[in-house]
Each structure stands twice: as structure tokens, then as C-alpha cells.
Amino acid sequence: MDLSSIYAHLKAQSQKSLDYVLRELQQIRTGQMTPALVENLEVRAYGGASVMRLQQLASIATEGPTKLVITPFDPSVVQDIEKAVIASPLGMSPRVDGRVIRIASAPLTEEQREKFAKLASEKVEDGKVKIRLQRDDARKNVKALLDQKAITEDDKFRAEKEIDTITKEFTDRLDEIKEKKQADIMSI
């Protein structure tokens, strides 16, 4: 393993952490309804015989800024989907309308907005911790190269500086994402 592959690995792993945080943040409610809020809900379908994500069981669409419409591919799972939505931490109340499930969102209270903003902050912090752990692994790999005498002491210092730069780039992007998400949550 050489320094360029260490950098590439760090960037790839950091991007995975960033993507994970983005997916997690999509599931946090803001003032607007989006299919991303519910698409990854786990549904115990077919009498609990299988656990599937909602997006595998139904199409999800928006109906205006405050409504979601869930249309199951198989009408026999309507009740299972309804139970999953009720049990989710999103605090939504679905309404079954024949073969379709409609979810209308009430405006968020100030308390709910603060709770969701705090949750977004926690998700971003988890992502930062993962990136820092990846930074530490990269530093260990650089140290191993130094111990094997594959690089010089100067190369080690330059490599650590580059690793810190990559880490800062990804943590700064996470901070920007957090600020945007919190602004979305807090806007009325």
C-alpha cells in the first residue's frame, strides 16, 4: 500500500459515511413531505413472514407539499404498511382509503422542530465520528509505511497533513449539510 492508495481509500470511505448521513437525514421530517421519509420503513408483510422496506412493497408519491400517497403493489399488505407507519418514530397517522394509504402531515410544533433539529445534529455527529475513525486508520497505515522504511519521516508529515485536509473537507461538508437540514426543519 502506498500513500496515494491510502488517500484514495480514505476519500472513498469518507464519501460512504457522507452518503450514509445524507440517507439518514432524508428520513427526518421537515415542513414538507417527501417519499424519502417513509421509503426505508421496515414492514412486516404477509403475516410477519417477511420484513421488507416500504419502497419494495409500494409506490410512494407526494400529493402537494403536505401529503404522501402510498399505493401497495399487492393490496393484501395495506394493513401491514399502515401498522409500520403508525409504529415508526415519525409520528404520522395514515388513513387507509381502499387500496391506497394517505398520510397528511400536520404542521410541526416548535418542540417537534427542535427535536428533529437535534436528531439531525446527532446523525451528522455520528458521520463525523466515522470519518475521524477512518482518518485514524489512514494514519496507522502511514505509520506502518514509515516503520517498514517505505517512506521517510518528511513523507509521513506530508501524508498526515494531506489526511487532515481530506478529513476537514468531509467534516466541513457535513457541517454545511447539517446547517441546511436544520434550516429546513426550523423554517415554517
ROKEKE-631568 format. One record per residue (C-alpha): x, y, z. Coordinates in nm, 3 decimals. Layout:
residues N
R        c1        c2        c3
R         X         Y         Z
...
end
This chain:
residues 188
R        c1        c2        c3
R     0.000     0.000     0.000
R     0.136     0.340    -0.097
R     0.035     0.691     0.007
R    -0.190     0.757    -0.293
R    -0.390     0.441    -0.224
R    -0.421     0.542     0.143
R    -0.562     0.880     0.034
R    -0.798     0.719    -0.217
R    -0.923     0.471     0.042
R    -0.979     0.750     0.297
R    -1.174     0.956     0.041
R    -1.387     0.657    -0.061
R    -1.468     0.562     0.299
R    -1.540     0.923     0.393
R    -1.775     0.955     0.094
R    -1.959     0.642     0.210
R    -2.002     0.797     0.554
R    -2.125     1.121     0.399
R    -2.375     0.933     0.179
R    -2.497     0.737     0.482
R    -2.561     1.059     0.675
R    -2.748     1.205     0.377
R    -2.974     0.898     0.362
R    -3.037     0.920     0.735
R    -3.119     1.290     0.715
R    -3.372     1.230     0.436
R    -3.579     1.036     0.687
R    -3.604     1.329     0.927
R    -3.922     1.524     0.880
R    -3.921     1.887     0.776
R    -4.219     2.104     0.692
R    -4.259     1.923     0.357
R    -4.345     1.559     0.293
R    -4.113     1.357     0.071
R    -4.117     0.987    -0.020
R    -3.771     0.958     0.140
R    -3.937     0.995     0.481
R    -4.102     0.655     0.460
R    -3.935     0.460     0.178
R    -3.696     0.277     0.411
R    -3.951     0.189     0.680
R    -3.938    -0.181     0.758
R    -4.270    -0.353     0.705
R    -4.355    -0.697     0.842
R    -4.554    -0.821     0.546
R    -4.755    -1.134     0.473
R    -4.838    -1.217     0.832
R    -4.486    -1.134     0.954
R    -4.332    -1.394     0.723
R    -4.102    -1.139     0.564
R    -3.959    -0.800     0.652
R    -3.927    -0.564     0.358
R    -3.869    -0.196     0.305
R    -4.174     0.005     0.210
R    -4.025     0.103    -0.127
R    -4.016    -0.268    -0.216
R    -4.385    -0.308    -0.138
R    -4.542     0.008    -0.277
R    -4.507     0.317    -0.487
R    -4.480     0.637    -0.286
R    -4.580     0.977    -0.425
R    -4.644     1.325    -0.293
R    -4.977     1.496    -0.321
R    -4.895     1.858    -0.256
R    -4.635     1.966     0.000
R    -4.806     1.805     0.300
R    -4.942     1.469     0.175
R    -4.799     1.132     0.080
R    -4.985     0.864    -0.113
R    -4.870     0.504    -0.076
R    -5.004     0.257    -0.330
R    -4.910    -0.105    -0.248
R    -4.825    -0.334    -0.538
R    -5.018    -0.609    -0.357
R    -5.340    -0.491    -0.186
R    -5.307    -0.763     0.080
R    -5.025    -0.568     0.253
R    -5.221    -0.246     0.309
R    -5.277    -0.321     0.679
R    -4.912    -0.424     0.727
R    -4.793    -0.094     0.579
R    -5.038     0.101     0.792
R    -4.903    -0.069     1.108
R    -4.543     0.007     1.008
R    -4.619     0.376     0.952
R    -4.801     0.401     1.286
R    -4.513     0.225     1.467
R    -4.246     0.445     1.305
R    -4.084     0.726     1.508
R    -4.215     0.981     1.255
R    -4.539     1.035     1.445
R    -4.761     1.007     1.137
R    -5.122     0.891     1.122
R    -5.203     0.707     0.800
R    -5.554     0.689     0.659
R    -5.648     0.383     0.455
R    -5.858     0.475     0.155
R    -5.944     0.144    -0.015
R    -5.620     0.017    -0.169
R    -5.432     0.342    -0.105
R    -5.279     0.481     0.213
R    -5.273     0.858     0.256
R    -5.057     1.038     0.508
R    -5.120     1.404     0.578
R    -4.870     1.589     0.786
R    -4.978     1.840     1.040
R    -4.751     2.141     1.076
R    -4.462     2.073     1.309
R    -4.475     2.231     1.651
R    -4.176     2.428     1.777
R    -4.096     2.140     2.014
R    -4.103     1.886     1.729
R    -3.882     2.111     1.515
R    -3.626     2.136     1.795
R    -3.636     1.759     1.846
R    -3.583     1.690     1.475
R    -3.304     1.952     1.454
R    -3.130     1.783     1.747
R    -3.173     1.444     1.580
R    -3.018     1.581     1.259
R    -2.726     1.713     1.460
R    -2.675     1.370     1.620
R    -2.678     1.195     1.280
R    -2.417     1.439     1.147
R    -2.201     1.392     1.456
R    -2.215     1.013     1.405
R    -2.089     1.069     1.050
R    -1.805     1.287     1.177
R    -1.703     1.017     1.425
R    -1.690     0.760     1.143
R    -1.477     0.993     0.932
R    -1.238     1.054     1.224
R    -1.203     0.678     1.275
R    -1.118     0.642     0.907
R    -0.862     0.922     0.947
R    -0.704     0.731     1.236
R    -0.685     0.415     1.023
R    -0.515     0.611     0.744
R    -0.263     0.749     0.993
R    -0.191     0.397     1.118
R    -0.126     0.286     0.759
R     0.115     0.578     0.711
R     0.293     0.487     1.035
R     0.321     0.127     0.914
R     0.483     0.251     0.591
R     0.729     0.454     0.798
R     0.808     0.153     1.017
R     0.872    -0.054     0.705
R     1.102     0.225     0.586
R     0.892     0.259     0.270
R     0.861     0.635     0.331
R     1.073     0.898     0.504
R     0.985     1.099     0.813
R     0.916     1.402     0.591
R     0.680     1.192     0.375
R     0.497     1.089     0.692
R     0.440     1.452     0.797
R     0.322     1.549     0.447
R     0.091     1.246     0.441
R    -0.058     1.332     0.780
R    -0.120     1.687     0.660
R    -0.294     1.555     0.346
R    -0.503     1.314     0.557
R    -0.608     1.601     0.784
R    -0.700     1.810     0.479
R    -0.919     1.531     0.338
R    -1.082     1.479     0.678
R    -1.151     1.850     0.719
R    -1.303     1.868     0.371
R    -1.556     1.594     0.455
R    -1.636     1.720     0.806
R    -1.690     2.071     0.667
R    -1.932     1.928     0.409
R    -2.117     1.752     0.691
R    -2.143     2.082     0.879
R    -2.289     2.250     0.569
R    -2.540     1.967     0.529
R    -2.638     1.993     0.896
R    -2.693     2.369     0.875
R    -2.909     2.330     0.564
R    -3.115     2.049     0.716
R    -3.166     2.238     1.041
R    -3.272     2.546     0.845
R    -3.524     2.331     0.654
R    -3.657     2.187     0.979
R    -3.687     2.521     1.155
R    -3.848     2.707     0.864
R    -4.222     2.730     0.882
end
